[in-house]
């Protein structure tokens, strides 16, 4: 199972760098001209063109984007999903790897984007009760449940009462989830128990759209009250 100091994410990043050099970048020229851009992470699917990822974008991300919110993205990589979050009032991009934050900053150095290097499960410098929305895709799939628990504990104090948290996680109940050696041992029942045990209310789940993982949306307020 990958640990926090595992080279997995940096190895993926460096592979992506090679793929974006000449002649690979020449092959991408038409895609760039069409507006897809040379963003690290698109090699694993573009939410503008991949139907499953487009659904995640349209259902779990864009509805929560407004000009008045303060948001967090955990593990943004090169900005595959960050691109859609730039219109918020303030966006904290949180990552364990400074190298990846530098990559993100090279593409998205906007005044409202704060780049936060964390210790693997915390949110340095982000004020309590200031956050409207947290999003993470492509990160929690690699985290053991104990690290996920620590993240859930750390983020709770940051959330406003009506905040939403959306996390994609590994789903080993699916064949492609089991086949991915870099994915942690997780599945919907375990994720539900973990989220609920930390005092959150589960608002919505999607265990169908993605072929190797699932998505959960939750918060600190009972939406039924």
BAFI-3210 file (N, C-alpha, C; in Angstrom, 3 decimals, decimal comma, padded with zeros to 6 digits):
// residues 225
n [1|2|3|4|5|6|7|8|9|10|11|12|13|14|15|16|17|18|19|20|21|22|23|24|25|26|27|28|29|30|31|32|33|34|35|36|37|38|39|40|41|42|43|44|45|46|47|48|49|50|51|52|53|54|55|56|57|58|59|60|61|62|63|64|65|66|67|68|69|70|71|72|73|74|75|76|77|78|79|80|81|82|83|84|85|86|87|88|89|90|91|92|93|94|95|96|97|98|99|100|101|102|103|104|105|106|107|108|109|110|111|112|113|114|115|116|117|118|119|120|121|122|123|124|125|126|127|128|129|130|131|132|133|134|135|136|137|138|139|140|141|142|143|144|145|146|147|148|149|150|151|152|153|154|155|156|157|158|159|160|161|162|163|164|165|166|167|168|169|170|171|172|173|174|175|176|177|178|179|180|181|182|183|184|185|186|187|188|189|190|191|192|193|194|195|196|197|198|199|200|201|202|203|204|205|206|207|208|209|210|211|212|213|214|215|216|217|218|219|220|221|222|223|224|225]
n.u [000,837|000,593|002,540|002,686|005,178|005,749|007,095|005,178|003,314|005,076|006,554|004,542|004,100|006,588|006,635|004,523|005,701|007,655|005,989|005,025|007,036|008,927|009,012|006,390|004,872|004,517|002,740|000,586|-000,198|-002,462|-004,509|-003,940|-004,364|-007,060|-007,834|-007,444|-005,071|-001,786|-001,749|-000,688|-001,947|-004,087|-003,555|-004,682|-007,312|-009,699|-011,897|-013,464|-013,935|-014,157|-016,813|-017,564|-015,968|-016,795|-019,378|-018,869|-017,666|-019,813|-021,814|-020,796|-018,997|-019,110|-021,723|-021,240|-019,582|-019,118|-018,788|-018,481|-017,498|-015,272|-012,921|-011,406|-009,011|-007,803|-004,788|-004,218|-002,643|-001,571|-003,592|-005,885|-008,556|-008,621|-008,846|-011,552|-012,265|-011,411|-012,894|-013,848|-014,075|-011,880|-009,357|-007,848|-005,146|-004,072|-001,365|000,861|003,288|005,733|006,798|004,717|002,937|004,408|004,333|001,581|001,311|002,744|000,964|-001,379|-001,189|-002,880|-004,356|-006,301|-005,753|-004,336|-001,415|-000,767|001,385|001,130|001,302|000,516|-001,974|-003,214|-004,170|-002,518|-002,651|-005,205|-008,191|-010,478|-013,915|-014,280|-014,593|-016,356|-016,509|-014,986|-012,922|-011,703|-009,976|-008,478|-006,591|-007,312|-007,784|-005,401|-004,800|-004,445|-006,977|-006,602|-005,183|-007,060|-008,999|-007,651|-007,462|-010,201|-010,745|-009,146|-010,244|-012,770|-013,162|-012,739|-014,938|-017,834|-021,256|-023,037|-021,428|-019,986|-018,384|-016,558|-015,310|-013,344|-012,689|-010,828|-012,246|-012,447|-014,314|-014,856|-013,824|-011,731|-010,795|-009,717|-007,680|-005,868|-002,834|-001,849|-003,903|-005,620|-006,868|-010,086|-013,651|-017,157|-018,816|-016,963|-015,991|-018,292|-018,755|-016,457|-016,634|-019,045|-018,346|-016,751|-018,445|-019,844|-022,479|-023,794|-024,512|-024,803|-024,026|-022,017|-021,643|-021,492|-020,660|-017,824|-015,186|-013,327|-013,415|-015,189|-017,486|-018,165|-020,315|-020,495|-021,179|-021,245|-023,673|-026,963|-028,844|-031,466|-032,819]
n.v [-001,196|002,237|004,629|007,815|008,900|007,644|007,246|007,228|009,245|011,240|009,765|009,265|011,894|012,573|010,793|011,834|014,281|013,481|012,587|014,962|016,234|017,076|014,450|014,176|016,395|017,646|015,957|016,549|019,009|019,797|019,197|021,023|023,417|023,216|023,813|022,147|022,101|021,826|020,206|018,560|015,425|015,174|013,048|010,909|011,114|013,398|015,671|017,182|015,671|012,944|010,847|009,635|011,191|013,718|013,650|013,513|016,019|017,736|017,070|016,769|018,817|021,407|022,449|023,495|025,604|028,943|032,522|033,417|031,652|029,861|027,487|024,190|022,214|019,011|017,500|018,447|017,922|018,616|020,323|019,381|019,266|021,609|023,684|024,184|025,409|027,950|030,268|030,844|032,611|032,218|029,804|027,069|025,179|022,139|020,092|017,321|017,220|019,428|019,743|019,116|021,143|023,288|022,734|023,044|025,757|026,892|026,861|027,993|030,508|032,439|035,303|034,553|031,965|029,883|028,223|025,390|023,541|020,540|018,228|015,741|015,103|017,342|020,891|023,432|026,785|027,403|028,951|028,097|027,145|028,382|027,354|026,436|024,340|021,257|019,402|016,430|014,480|011,646|011,365|010,375|007,792|006,514|006,471|004,981|003,797|004,737|007,109|008,535|008,793|010,556|012,815|013,416|014,069|016,359|018,184|018,799|020,953|023,091|023,522|025,295|025,436|024,556|023,367|021,347|018,257|016,500|013,471|011,286|007,837|004,750|001,754|-001,332|-003,251|-003,402|-004,854|-003,527|-001,828|-003,615|-004,588|-002,536|-001,898|000,272|001,342|001,888|-000,266|-000,168|000,389|000,945|000,372|000,411|003,028|004,523|003,879|004,948|007,720|008,360|007,693|009,765|011,778|012,944|013,695|011,780|012,825|012,038|009,448|007,921|005,034|003,928|005,297|005,491|003,283|002,061|003,106|005,063|007,711|010,046|012,310|014,580|016,194|018,410|018,983|017,927|017,284|016,662|018,022]
n.w [000,000|-000,862|000,932|002,716|002,099|-000,230|-003,536|-005,510|-006,519|-007,436|-009,287|-011,156|-011,933|-013,099|-015,216|-016,640|-017,304|-019,163|-021,180|-022,039|-023,334|-026,338|-028,794|-028,007|-027,263|-029,690|-030,926|-029,388|-030,166|-031,708|-029,915|-027,901|-029,268|-029,526|-027,035|-024,849|-023,497|-021,950|-019,520|-016,654|-015,829|-017,514|-019,082|-017,849|-018,366|-019,586|-018,238|-019,931|-022,171|-021,608|-020,959|-018,326|-016,544|-017,231|-016,266|-013,490|-013,165|-013,940|-012,148|-009,523|-009,103|-010,609|-009,848|-007,326|-007,565|-007,126|-007,265|-004,710|-002,844|-000,593|-001,237|-001,142|-002,754|-002,616|-003,305|-006,077|-008,305|-011,586|-012,225|-013,465|-012,542|-011,168|-012,990|-013,303|-011,029|-010,658|-010,577|-008,054|-004,883|-003,135|-003,403|-002,008|-002,787|-001,916|-001,121|-000,558|-001,808|-002,733|-005,252|-006,985|-006,351|-007,319|-010,033|-010,497|-009,889|-011,953|-014,013|-013,001|-011,551|-009,947|-008,303|-006,418|-005,725|-003,397|-002,482|-000,733|001,138|002,756|005,593|004,941|005,976|006,944|007,189|006,874|007,979|007,059|007,897|010,584|010,121|007,631|005,121|002,211|000,417|-000,339|-002,456|-003,937|-006,200|-007,468|-005,503|-002,848|-003,579|-003,334|-000,671|002,518|004,800|007,382|007,047|005,609|007,597|009,334|007,732|007,516|010,157|010,440|008,595|009,494|011,327|009,682|008,106|007,012|008,245|006,178|004,320|001,671|001,004|-001,365|-002,337|-004,194|-004,036|-003,688|-004,950|-004,171|-004,568|-007,175|-010,285|-011,786|-009,874|-008,022|-009,599|-009,793|-008,563|-007,210|-005,800|-002,720|-000,056|-000,059|-000,030|-000,775|001,563|003,687|003,413|003,916|006,633|007,750|007,162|008,495|011,111|011,861|012,416|010,318|007,947|005,385|002,194|-000,437|-002,801|-005,340|-006,862|-009,296|-011,674|-012,152|-013,097|-011,485|-009,004|-006,497|-005,520|-002,942|-001,265|001,385|004,615|007,520|008,542|009,220|006,569|006,493|008,420]
ca.u [000,000|001,438|002,599|002,768|006,466|005,909|007,387|004,154|002,786|006,149|006,854|003,493|004,339|007,750|006,212|003,739|006,629|008,241|004,967|004,718|008,187|008,998|007,976|005,040|004,145|004,135|001,518|-000,511|-000,387|-003,850|-005,318|-003,703|-005,054|-008,487|-008,104|-007,301|-003,923|-000,721|-001,908|-000,395|-003,127|-005,038|-003,265|-005,552|-008,702|-010,071|-013,317|-014,192|-014,198|-014,472|-018,173|-017,657|-015,377|-017,668|-020,480|-018,358|-017,511|-021,098|-022,703|-020,169|-018,072|-019,594|-022,851|-020,788|-018,659|-019,671|-017,775|-018,471|-017,132|-013,891|-012,862|-010,144|-008,779|-006,733|-004,077|-004,667|-001,806|-001,248|-004,730|-006,927|-009,848|-008,463|-009,288|-012,972|-012,480|-010,691|-013,806|-014,309|-013,444|-010,557|-009,129|-006,634|-004,651|-003,328|-000,669|001,994|004,497|005,992|007,065|003,436|002,410|005,131|003,769|000,266|001,496|003,234|-000,195|-002,519|-000,723|-003,897|-004,357|-007,229|-005,319|-003,306|-000,740|-000,514|002,048|000,731|002,092|-000,090|-003,346|-003,645|-004,472|-001,834|-002,973|-006,584|-008,972|-011,642|-015,248|-014,123|-014,594|-017,671|-016,484|-013,724|-012,984|-010,481|-010,104|-007,193|-005,674|-007,753|-007,724|-004,107|-004,572|-004,996|-008,143|-006,144|-004,850|-008,348|-009,599|-006,968|-007,915|-011,573|-010,666|-008,539|-011,055|-014,083|-013,199|-012,639|-016,158|-019,026|-022,341|-023,670|-020,364|-019,997|-017,102|-016,669|-014,075|-013,252|-011,878|-010,656|-013,352|-011,944|-015,403|-014,925|-012,683|-010,612|-010,252|-008,867|-006,529|-004,943|-001,971|-001,596|-005,098|-005,704|-007,936|-011,271|-014,866|-018,216|-019,258|-015,917|-015,932|-019,468|-018,507|-015,393|-017,179|-020,042|-017,695|-016,138|-019,497|-020,381|-023,709|-023,602|-025,571|-024,951|-022,958|-022,041|-020,826|-021,733|-020,102|-016,405|-014,953|-012,374|-013,502|-016,521|-017,496|-019,076|-020,488|-020,951|-020,972|-021,381|-025,055|-027,998|-029,641|-032,881|-033,409]
ca.v [000,000|003,437|005,451|009,238|009,222|006,825|008,018|006,943|010,438|011,903|008,937|009,556|013,246|012,575|010,125|012,835|015,264|012,895|012,527|016,303|016,752|016,725|014,768|013,969|017,659|017,920|015,191|017,151|020,394|020,040|019,191|022,286|024,450|023,066|024,337|021,174|022,542|020,890|020,103|017,244|014,723|014,900|011,736|009,930|011,405|014,810|015,847|017,820|014,740|011,602|010,903|009,458|012,333|014,863|013,550|013,925|017,472|018,436|016,733|016,862|019,941|022,700|023,033|024,105|026,684|030,294|033,547|033,856|030,554|029,498|026,064|023,465|021,013|018,190|016,740|018,956|017,531|019,727|021,220|018,788|019,695|022,981|024,573|024,505|025,993|029,222|031,397|031,018|033,733|031,772|028,377|026,521|023,957|021,492|018,888|016,870|017,333|020,772|019,662|019,173|022,497|024,147|022,464|023,679|027,210|027,299|027,003|028,668|031,476|033,474|035,923|033,903|030,579|029,737|026,936|024,970|022,252|019,995|017,118|014,485|014,927|018,557|022,049|024,555|028,164|027,617|029,266|027,291|027,600|029,310|026,622|026,062|023,159|020,537|018,453|015,677|013,415|011,084|011,359|009,460|006,422|005,949|006,644|003,990|004,294|005,465|008,475|009,162|009,181|011,748|013,934|013,750|014,750|017,681|019,096|019,066|022,286|024,111|023,608|026,037|024,476|023,998|022,991|020,036|017,609|015,473|012,692|010,035|006,886|003,446|000,815|-002,676|-004,153|-003,399|-005,585|-002,664|-001,326|-004,683|-004,782|-001,419|-002,150|001,526|001,745|001,409|-001,214|000,586|000,050|001,845|000,132|000,898|004,485|005,034|003,743|005,875|009,083|008,493|007,606|011,054|012,736|013,572|013,192|011,446|013,420|011,432|008,541|007,409|003,826|003,373|006,004|005,222|001,854|001,526|003,914|005,609|009,104|010,306|013,723|014,616|017,453|018,349|019,350|016,964|017,939|016,337|018,843]
ca.w [000,000|-000,882|002,126|002,395|001,499|-001,429|-004,755|-006,509|-007,172|-008,165|-010,456|-012,133|-012,432|-013,986|-016,446|-017,357|-017,867|-020,368|-022,204|-022,516|-024,050|-027,750|-029,782|-027,497|-027,274|-031,074|-031,172|-028,622|-030,600|-032,100|-028,705|-027,217|-030,034|-029,255|-025,705|-023,776|-022,716|-021,596|-018,072|-016,099|-015,330|-018,590|-019,659|-017,190|-018,700|-019,630|-017,898|-021,035|-023,269|-021,109|-020,394|-016,865|-015,849|-017,486|-015,320|-012,181|-013,228|-014,029|-011,034|-008,201|-008,980|-011,100|-009,096|-006,070|-007,891|-007,233|-007,030|-003,310|-001,953|-000,286|-001,538|-001,035|-003,554|-002,032|-004,321|-007,377|-009,432|-012,471|-012,407|-014,312|-012,011|-010,694|-014,071|-013,166|-009,705|-010,602|-010,426|-006,677|-004,201|-002,710|-003,589|-001,413|-003,419|-000,826|-001,568|000,242|-002,617|-003,216|-006,684|-007,676|-006,173|-008,250|-011,354|-010,542|-009,894|-013,266|-014,893|-012,387|-010,537|-009,866|-006,966|-005,492|-005,500|-002,383|-002,614|000,645|001,330|004,061|006,140|004,536|006,452|007,634|006,353|007,520|007,658|006,600|009,113|010,932|009,718|006,505|003,855|001,678|-000,443|-000,490|-003,572|-004,182|-007,192|-007,847|-004,362|-001,789|-004,087|-002,958|000,763|003,438|005,518|008,564|006,612|005,288|008,883|009,850|006,891|007,905|011,447|010,262|007,796|010,079|011,925|008,637|007,315|007,381|008,508|004,977|003,384|001,028|000,741|-002,401|-002,387|-004,941|-003,286|-004,322|-004,725|-004,443|-004,917|-008,635|-010,850|-012,137|-008,620|-007,478|-010,482|-009,672|-007,408|-006,513|-005,063|-001,344|000,244|000,337|-000,755|-000,298|002,935|004,587|003,329|004,634|008,071|008,126|007,125|009,560|012,419|012,145|012,710|009,116|007,348|003,971|001,387|-001,768|-003,224|-006,711|-006,943|-010,626|-012,825|-012,382|-013,294|-010,515|-007,790|-006,227|-005,068|-001,834|-000,893|002,769|005,303|008,975|008,900|008,827|005,534|006,673|009,471]
c.u [000,873|001,374|002,749|004,084|006,761|006,221|006,307|003,723|003,864|006,579|005,827|003,716|005,488|007,458|005,397|004,614|007,227|007,234|004,656|005,912|008,076|009,529|006,544|004,231|003,728|002,828|000,315|-000,902|-001,842|-004,769|-005,161|-004,429|-006,558|-008,834|-007,934|-006,089|-002,960|-000,690|-001,606|-001,651|-004,125|-004,785|-004,087|-007,033|-009,008|-011,551|-014,129|-014,610|-014,544|-015,845|-018,248|-017,108|-016,197|-018,861|-020,042|-018,224|-018,859|-021,979|-022,098|-019,255|-018,704|-020,783|-022,435|-019,810|-019,406|-018,553|-017,630|-017,947|-015,621|-013,797|-011,463|-010,133|-007,588|-006,100|-004,428|-003,836|-001,444|-002,399|-005,840|-008,318|-009,802|-008,980|-010,714|-013,287|-011,922|-011,599|-014,301|-013,580|-012,031|-010,479|-007,792|-006,299|-003,690|-002,677|000,511|003,321|004,662|006,218|005,763|002,778|003,114|004,613|002,421|000,410|001,987|002,095|-001,279|-002,092|-001,676|-003,949|-005,252|-006,859|-004,155|-002,724|-000,226|000,153|001,684|001,640|001,464|-001,490|-003,877|-003,781|-003,840|-002,323|-004,386|-007,471|-010,138|-012,923|-015,195|-014,389|-016,005|-017,660|-015,073|-013,902|-011,652|-010,762|-008,699|-006,188|-006,070|-007,805|-006,435|-003,872|-005,210|-006,091|-007,738|-005,779|-006,114|-009,032|-008,969|-007,336|-009,323|-011,608|-010,164|-009,475|-012,343|-014,193|-013,173|-013,974|-017,193|-020,183|-022,930|-022,648|-020,584|-018,570|-017,341|-015,324|-014,270|-012,317|-011,815|-011,829|-012,911|-013,057|-015,567|-013,678|-011,489|-010,011|-009,312|-007,593|-005,489|-004,116|-001,670|-002,770|-005,103|-006,875|-009,139|-012,452|-016,001|-018,652|-018,243|-015,862|-017,116|-019,245|-017,481|-015,899|-018,153|-019,398|-017,023|-017,177|-020,086|-021,715|-023,454|-024,796|-025,838|-023,764|-023,129|-021,082|-020,899|-020,873|-018,671|-016,122|-014,024|-012,486|-014,939|-016,372|-018,519|-019,118|-021,093|-020,686|-021,243|-022,795|-026,017|-028,938|-031,126|-033,578|-033,711]
c.v [001,247|004,186|006,903|009,593|008,346|007,720|007,890|008,194|011,161|011,092|009,171|010,924|013,264|011,844|011,085|013,891|014,743|012,892|013,898|016,970|016,427|015,298|014,609|015,251|018,053|017,204|015,811|018,525|020,693|020,060|020,511|023,416|024,402|023,439|023,359|021,490|021,420|020,721|018,678|016,654|014,404|013,552|010,627|010,245|012,887|014,947|016,558|016,829|013,319|011,623|010,653|010,656|013,596|014,845|013,971|015,444|018,178|018,211|017,025|018,069|021,268|023,266|023,761|025,256|028,008|031,286|033,947|032,797|030,476|027,982|025,507|022,354|020,278|017,352|017,176|018,498|018,742|020,655|020,691|019,220|021,145|023,977|025,043|025,235|027,405|030,423|031,642|032,194|033,401|030,260|028,006|025,213|023,300|020,209|018,594|017,120|018,757|020,795|019,753|020,536|023,474|023,974|023,160|025,196|027,708|027,511|027,918|029,600|032,667|034,030|035,215|032,454|030,571|028,320|026,509|023,595|021,735|018,844|015,762|014,262|016,182|019,723|023,312|025,913|028,432|027,825|028,310|027,977|028,611|028,672|026,176|024,717|022,587|019,480|017,733|014,528|012,953|011,008|010,323|008,012|005,730|005,943|005,517|004,626|005,084|006,909|009,224|009,627|010,461|012,979|014,382|014,479|016,181|018,656|019,533|020,486|023,396|024,444|024,553|025,046|023,825|023,580|021,589|019,551|016,503|014,780|011,470|009,106|005,556|002,536|-000,578|-003,696|-004,249|-004,091|-004,691|-001,987|-002,349|-004,839|-003,679|-001,569|-000,896|002,029|001,136|000,446|-000,435|000,128|000,865|001,613|000,664|002,419|005,112|005,003|004,769|007,305|009,300|008,493|008,909|012,167|013,454|012,932|012,960|011,974|012,633|010,512|008,204|006,231|003,203|003,995|005,601|003,729|001,240|002,202|004,391|007,014|009,252|011,806|013,782|015,989|017,287|018,667|018,292|017,649|017,662|017,201|020,250]
c.w [000,000|000,441|001,719|001,717|000,276|-002,629|-005,818|-007,262|-007,974|-009,381|-011,553|-012,768|-013,428|-015,290|-017,299|-017,992|-019,170|-021,514|-022,786|-023,199|-025,535|-027,869|-029,270|-027,558|-028,682|-031,401|-030,470|-029,150|-030,961|-030,889|-027,955|-027,929|-029,815|-027,824|-024,569|-022,904|-022,369|-020,087|-017,624|-015,469|-016,414|-019,249|-019,016|-017,405|-018,592|-019,293|-018,976|-022,106|-022,821|-020,454|-018,891|-016,098|-016,066|-016,537|-013,918|-012,124|-013,146|-012,813|-009,670|-008,022|-009,377|-010,320|-007,820|-006,302|-008,013|-006,926|-005,581|-002,351|-001,723|-000,371|-001,306|-002,072|-002,947|-003,137|-005,726|-008,560|-010,266|-012,757|-013,278|-013,866|-011,521|-011,709|-013,881|-011,857|-009,585|-010,377|-009,021|-006,033|-003,746|-002,850|-002,946|-002,131|-002,446|-001,337|-000,649|-000,472|-003,147|-004,725|-007,486|-007,517|-007,112|-009,673|-011,508|-010,664|-011,245|-014,259|-014,336|-011,251|-010,504|-008,439|-005,955|-005,185|-004,517|-002,465|-001,242|000,652|002,721|004,483|005,841|005,027|007,148|006,651|006,948|007,026|007,186|007,824|009,334|010,461|008,571|005,152|003,475|000,963|-000,464|-001,570|-003,681|-005,135|-007,555|-006,714|-003,311|-002,268|-003,664|-001,445|001,570|004,290|006,762|008,215|006,241|006,566|009,428|009,034|007,312|009,243|011,273|009,567|008,493|010,628|010,882|007,998|007,895|007,544|007,260|003,922|002,826|000,818|-000,283|-002,532|-003,276|-004,171|-004,028|-003,981|-005,145|-004,641|-006,434|-009,208|-011,176|-010,912|-008,001|-008,298|-010,332|-008,391|-006,607|-005,700|-003,664|-001,180|000,802|-000,505|-000,129|001,142|003,950|004,582|004,054|006,139|008,543|008,181|008,279|010,935|012,825|012,322|011,518|008,717|005,861|003,184|000,110|-002,032|-004,691|-006,777|-008,337|-011,717|-013,149|-012,315|-012,256|-009,150|-007,617|-005,654|-003,948|-001,565|000,502|003,375|006,787|009,448|008,395|007,844|005,687|007,706|008,987]
res [x|x|x|x|x|x|x|x|x|x|x|x|x|x|x|x|x|x|x|x|x|x|x|x|x|x|x|x|x|x|x|x|x|x|x|x|x|x|x|x|x|x|x|x|x|x|x|x|x|x|x|x|x|x|x|x|x|x|x|x|x|x|x|x|x|x|x|x|x|x|x|x|x|x|x|x|x|x|x|x|x|x|x|x|x|x|x|x|x|x|x|x|x|x|x|x|x|x|x|x|x|x|x|x|x|x|x|x|x|x|x|x|x|x|x|x|x|x|x|x|x|x|x|x|x|x|x|x|x|x|x|x|x|x|x|x|x|x|x|x|x|x|x|x|x|x|x|x|x|x|x|x|x|x|x|x|x|x|x|x|x|x|x|x|x|x|x|x|x|x|x|x|x|x|x|x|x|x|x|x|x|x|x|x|x|x|x|x|x|x|x|x|x|x|x|x|x|x|x|x|x|x|x|x|x|x|x|x|x|x|x|x|x|x|x|x|x|x|x|x|x|x|x|x|x]
***
